[in-house]
Amino acid sequence: MVTDLSVENGWIPIQQGTEVLSRDVEVSAVEAVARREVMTSEFKSVPRFLANGVDVVAEHATIPLKDATLDDVTLQAHKFSNRYAISIEDREDAVADSINAYKREWLSNFAVTLDNAVLGVTGTGGPFESVYRKVGSGNRLATAGVLTYEDLVQVIGDMESNRKGGLVIIAHPKFKMALRNLKDSNGDRVVTDPFGAGVPTVFGHEVRFSHGARTSATYTDDPQGNPLLVVANKSNLILGVRSGPESALSEEPQWANDNVELKVRARRGFVLADSNSARVVELTPAA
C-alpha cells in the first residue's frame, strides 16, 4: 500500500495565486483571519501560558519565585475530501476545463463548510467544537429582532476590555445591510465607509463575511439557521493546517465507462483556545 502522498505519487498542491485557491481564500473568513498552526501529524498540542503577576523587587532583595501555569490546547486534523467521476471526453474539452471547474466549486463549498464547522454548529455532529458551542449560552446574545447599536456596543465593548489580543469580526452577509444602516445615539453611522473599499471595519476592528456564519445542527455548505456575528480574539481562533487544498487525478480511464476520478481534499483542525475569547450575536426573530 502506498502511504507517501507526495507530488511524486500523484498529489498536486493547488498553488497560491491560482483562480481556485483565490476563490477559497475569498470566501473562507476562518482561513483568512485565524491564527494558523502547521500540523505534521493528526494531533498537535499548542502551549497556553498563563502568568500570575509581576513584582517590584528592591535591589539585592530575593526575587520571588512564581509558579507559572502552563497547559495546552489540542488540535486534531480532520480530512475534508470528495471524489468525482469525470468523463474522459470532458477531460479533453479544453474549452469547458471541467477539472478546474470541479476544483473551484469544491473549494468554494469547502470554505463555507469549514467556516460553518468552526463558527456555527450547534450540536455535536461537527469535526470540531464550534465557537457557538464553546462560548456557551452566557457569551451568546440573541437579538430578538434586528441588530441594534446597543447589541454591538455590548459585545465589542465586552471583548475590548479583555487582554487576549486583537479582535476580528466574522458575520453572515445578512448583517451587511443592518451594519450599513446602524446609527449611534447621535445619529451618526457606525460604519463610516459602508463596506465600499478595502477591508471593512466596525469600531476599528476588521470585519469578514462568510455564508458559513449561520447556525446548523451539523456542518454543511448550506446552513439555514440563524445568522451569526462573531467577535473573537484572533490569537485564540487557532486553525491547524495539515495539508491542502490539493487534488489528485487518476491516470487511466475506467474500462466500463471511460471515466477518470478527481480527488480533492484538505485537512484542518480547529480549537477556540479560551471560551471567554469570543462572543456570538445570534440574529433571532422578534418575540
C-alpha positions as CSV (number, residue, x, y, z in Angstrom):
1,M,0.0,0.0,0.0
2,V,1.3,3.4,-1.0
3,T,1.3,5.8,2.0
4,D,3.6,8.5,0.7
5,L,1.2,11.2,-0.5
6,S,3.8,13.4,-2.2
7,V,3.8,15.1,-5.6
8,E,5.8,12.2,-6.9
9,N,2.9,9.9,-6.0
10,G,0.3,11.9,-7.8
11,W,-0.8,14.6,-5.3
12,I,-0.7,18.0,-6.8
13,P,-0.7,21.1,-4.5
14,I,-3.1,23.8,-5.6
15,Q,-0.7,26.7,-5.7
16,Q,-1.2,30.1,-4.1
17,G,-2.5,32.6,-6.6
18,T,-4.4,30.3,-8.8
19,E,-8.1,31.0,-9.5
20,V,-9.1,28.0,-7.5
21,L,-7.2,28.9,-4.3
22,S,-8.1,32.6,-4.6
23,R,-11.8,31.8,-4.5
24,D,-11.2,29.6,-1.4
25,V,-9.4,32.4,0.4
26,E,-12.0,34.9,-0.7
27,V,-15.0,33.0,0.8
28,S,-13.4,31.5,3.9
29,A,-13.3,34.0,6.7
30,V,-11.6,31.5,9.0
31,E,-8.8,30.7,6.6
32,A,-8.2,34.4,6.2
33,V,-8.1,35.6,9.8
34,A,-7.5,32.7,12.2
35,R,-4.1,32.0,13.8
36,R,-2.6,29.2,11.7
37,E,-0.6,26.3,13.1
38,V,1.2,23.9,10.8
39,M,0.4,20.3,11.6
40,T,2.6,17.4,10.6
41,S,0.6,14.7,12.4
42,E,-3.1,14.1,13.3
43,F,-2.7,15.8,16.7
44,K,-0.8,18.9,17.8
45,S,-0.6,20.4,21.2
46,V,-0.4,24.2,21.3
47,P,1.0,25.6,24.6
48,R,-1.0,28.1,26.5
49,F,0.8,30.2,29.1
50,L,-1.0,31.9,32.0
51,A,1.2,34.1,34.2
52,N,0.2,35.4,37.6
53,G,1.5,38.9,38.1
54,V,4.7,41.0,38.2
55,D,6.5,42.1,41.4
56,V,8.7,45.1,42.0
57,V,11.9,43.9,43.7
58,A,14.3,46.0,45.8
59,E,18.0,46.0,44.8
60,H,19.8,43.0,46.4
61,A,16.5,41.5,47.6
62,T,15.5,38.0,46.8
63,I,13.4,37.7,43.6
64,P,10.1,36.0,44.3
65,L,9.6,32.6,42.6
66,K,6.4,32.3,40.7
67,D,4.5,29.1,39.9
68,A,3.6,29.8,36.2
69,T,0.6,27.9,34.8
70,L,1.4,26.2,31.5
71,D,-1.1,24.0,29.8
72,D,-2.1,23.4,26.2
73,V,-4.9,23.0,23.8
74,T,-5.0,20.2,21.3
75,L,-5.7,20.4,17.6
76,Q,-6.9,17.3,15.7
77,A,-6.7,17.3,11.9
78,H,-9.8,16.1,10.1
79,K,-9.9,15.3,6.4
80,F,-12.4,17.1,4.1
81,S,-12.4,15.1,0.9
82,N,-14.5,14.0,-2.1
83,R,-14.1,12.1,-5.4
84,Y,-15.7,13.0,-8.7
85,A,-16.1,10.7,-11.8
86,I,-15.3,12.8,-14.9
87,S,-15.9,11.6,-18.5
88,I,-12.6,11.4,-20.4
89,E,-14.4,13.4,-23.2
90,D,-14.9,16.2,-20.7
91,R,-11.3,16.0,-19.6
92,E,-10.2,16.5,-23.1
93,D,-12.5,19.5,-23.7
94,A,-10.1,22.4,-23.2
95,V,-12.9,25.0,-23.5
96,A,-15.0,23.6,-20.7
97,D,-11.9,23.0,-18.5
98,S,-14.1,20.7,-16.4
99,I,-11.5,19.6,-13.9
100,N,-10.7,23.1,-12.8
101,A,-14.4,23.8,-12.6
102,Y,-14.8,20.8,-10.2
103,K,-11.9,22.0,-8.1
104,R,-13.2,25.6,-8.0
105,E,-16.7,24.5,-6.9
106,W,-15.4,22.1,-4.3
107,L,-13.1,24.7,-2.8
108,S,-15.9,27.2,-2.5
109,N,-18.1,24.6,-0.8
110,F,-15.2,23.5,1.4
111,A,-14.6,27.1,2.6
112,V,-18.3,27.5,3.6
113,T,-18.3,24.1,5.3
114,L,-15.1,24.9,7.2
115,D,-16.5,28.2,8.4
116,N,-19.7,26.6,9.4
117,A,-18.0,23.8,11.3
118,V,-15.8,26.4,13.1
119,L,-18.4,29.0,13.9
120,G,-22.0,27.8,13.8
121,V,-22.5,24.1,14.6
122,T,-24.9,23.9,17.5
123,G,-24.8,20.1,18.0
124,T,-22.1,17.5,18.5
125,G,-22.0,16.4,14.9
126,G,-19.2,18.6,13.7
127,P,-15.5,17.8,13.4
128,F,-14.6,20.5,15.9
129,E,-16.2,22.1,18.9
130,S,-17.6,25.2,17.3
131,V,-17.3,28.7,18.6
132,Y,-21.0,28.7,19.1
133,R,-20.8,25.7,21.5
134,K,-17.5,26.6,23.1
135,V,-18.6,30.1,24.3
136,G,-21.8,28.7,26.0
137,S,-25.1,30.5,26.5
138,G,-23.5,33.1,28.8
139,N,-21.5,34.5,26.0
140,R,-24.2,34.5,23.3
141,L,-26.6,37.4,22.7
142,A,-29.9,36.8,20.9
143,T,-31.1,40.0,19.1
144,A,-34.9,39.2,19.3
145,G,-35.3,41.3,16.2
146,V,-32.9,43.5,14.2
147,L,-29.4,44.2,15.2
148,T,-29.1,47.3,17.3
149,Y,-26.3,49.7,18.2
150,E,-26.6,48.6,21.8
151,D,-26.1,44.9,20.8
152,L,-22.9,45.8,19.0
153,V,-21.6,48.1,21.8
154,Q,-22.3,45.3,24.4
155,V,-20.4,42.5,22.7
156,I,-17.5,44.5,21.3
157,G,-17.1,46.6,24.4
158,D,-17.0,43.4,26.5
159,M,-14.3,41.9,24.2
160,E,-12.2,45.1,24.1
161,S,-11.8,45.0,27.9
162,N,-10.1,41.7,27.9
163,R,-6.4,41.1,27.4
164,K,-6.5,38.3,24.9
165,G,-5.3,40.0,21.8
166,G,-6.7,41.9,18.8
167,L,-10.2,41.4,17.7
168,V,-11.8,40.3,14.4
169,I,-15.5,40.2,13.5
170,I,-16.9,37.4,11.3
171,A,-20.5,37.9,10.3
172,H,-23.0,36.3,7.9
173,P,-23.8,38.6,4.9
174,K,-27.4,39.0,6.4
175,F,-25.8,41.5,8.7
176,K,-24.4,43.7,5.9
177,M,-27.4,46.0,5.5
178,A,-28.0,46.2,9.2
179,L,-24.4,47.3,9.8
180,R,-24.7,49.8,6.9
181,N,-27.8,51.4,8.4
182,L,-26.7,51.2,12.1
183,K,-26.5,54.6,13.8
184,D,-25.3,55.6,17.3
185,S,-27.2,57.8,19.8
186,N,-26.1,60.9,17.9
187,G,-27.5,59.7,14.6
188,D,-24.0,59.0,13.2
189,R,-23.4,55.9,11.2
190,V,-21.3,53.2,12.9
191,V,-19.8,52.2,9.6
192,T,-18.4,55.4,8.1
193,D,-17.4,53.7,4.8
194,P,-20.3,51.2,4.3
195,F,-18.1,48.4,3.0
196,G,-17.2,50.4,-0.1
197,A,-13.5,49.9,-0.3
198,G,-10.7,47.8,1.2
199,V,-11.2,45.7,4.3
200,P,-14.2,47.0,6.2
201,T,-14.1,47.8,9.9
202,V,-16.5,48.4,12.7
203,F,-15.3,50.4,15.7
204,G,-11.8,49.9,14.2
205,H,-12.0,46.1,14.1
206,E,-11.7,44.1,10.8
207,V,-14.9,42.6,9.5
208,R,-15.1,39.5,7.4
209,F,-18.3,38.0,6.0
210,S,-19.0,34.3,5.5
211,H,-22.0,32.3,4.4
212,G,-20.8,29.7,6.9
213,A,-21.6,32.0,9.9
214,R,-25.0,30.5,10.5
215,T,-26.3,28.0,13.0
216,S,-26.7,24.4,11.9
217,A,-27.1,21.1,13.8
218,T,-24.1,19.7,11.9
219,Y,-21.6,21.0,9.5
220,T,-22.8,21.9,6.0
221,D,-22.0,24.1,3.0
222,D,-25.6,25.4,3.0
223,P,-26.5,26.3,6.6
224,Q,-30.1,27.5,7.0
225,G,-30.2,28.5,10.7
226,N,-29.9,31.9,12.4
227,P,-27.2,34.3,11.0
228,L,-24.3,34.9,13.4
229,L,-21.9,37.7,14.1
230,V,-18.9,36.5,16.0
231,V,-16.4,38.8,17.8
232,A,-13.2,37.0,18.7
233,N,-9.6,37.4,19.7
234,K,-7.7,36.4,16.6
235,S,-4.9,34.7,18.6
236,N,-7.4,32.3,20.2
237,L,-9.0,31.3,16.9
238,I,-6.5,28.5,16.1
239,L,-6.6,26.8,12.8
240,G,-4.5,23.7,12.3
241,V,-3.3,23.3,8.7
242,R,-2.0,19.8,7.9
243,S,-2.4,19.7,4.1
244,G,-4.2,21.1,1.1
245,P,-6.3,22.2,-0.5
246,E,-4.9,19.7,-3.1
247,S,-6.1,17.4,-5.8
248,A,-5.2,14.1,-7.5
249,L,-6.4,12.7,-10.8
250,S,-6.4,9.0,-11.8
251,E,-4.3,8.3,-14.8
252,E,-6.3,5.7,-16.7
253,P,-10.0,5.9,-17.6
254,Q,-12.2,3.1,-16.2
255,W,-12.8,0.4,-18.9
256,A,-16.5,0.2,-18.4
257,N,-17.4,3.9,-18.7
258,D,-14.4,6.0,-19.8
259,N,-14.4,7.9,-16.5
260,V,-11.4,9.2,-14.7
261,E,-11.6,10.2,-11.0
262,L,-10.7,13.5,-9.5
263,K,-10.0,13.5,-5.8
264,V,-9.8,16.7,-3.8
265,R,-9.0,17.2,-0.1
266,A,-7.9,19.5,2.7
267,R,-7.0,18.5,6.3
268,R,-7.8,21.0,9.0
269,G,-8.0,21.2,12.8
270,F,-9.6,23.9,14.9
271,V,-9.9,25.0,18.5
272,L,-11.1,28.1,20.3
273,A,-8.4,28.3,23.0
274,D,-10.5,30.1,25.6
275,S,-14.3,30.2,26.0
276,N,-14.1,33.8,27.0
277,S,-12.1,34.8,23.9
278,A,-15.3,35.2,21.7
279,R,-18.8,36.5,21.8
280,V,-21.6,35.5,19.5
281,V,-24.6,37.6,18.4
282,E,-27.4,35.5,17.0
283,L,-30.0,37.1,14.8
284,T,-33.3,35.8,16.1
285,P,-36.9,36.8,15.3
286,A,-38.7,39.3,17.4
287,A,-40.8,37.9,20.2
